[in-house]
Amino acid sequence: MPHLRFRGFDEAKTEAATAALLPELSKIIGCPEDWFSAECVHTRFLTKPALPTVEVVWFARDQSVQDAAARAIHEATRAAGETAAVVMFIPVSKSDYYENGERIA
């Protein structure tokens, strides 16, 4: 945890951008890189405009940390060739997070 879901992005470009992004997010958030997971979700948009979206599922952080993470994600998606993308944070309570059947909090 944190988990990043890239929706509507080119898979190869997203993979390269994520490799560069995770060390930066690790510094911003203050957690080891191996705590992150990332996926590229194949999406078929049914509405226009179709803006690629990055969903960040995580334990909520201070607003300044969230803002810095959003900027880093924005820069990574721009570097991957996306001129516009949405970044959305989805907070998860520690009491709702389980690993191997055990609650971590």
CORGI-V668106 format. One record per helix or strand of 2 or more residues. SS is the DSSP state (~ for helix, > for strand). FROM is the first residue (numbers start at 1). TO is the last residue. Records with the same first field share a line. If there is no record, write none. Layout:
SS: FROM-TO / FROM-TO
This chain:
>: 3-7 / 37-41 / 52-58 / 85-91 / 98-99 / 102-103
~: 11-29 / 33-35 / 63-79 / 94-96
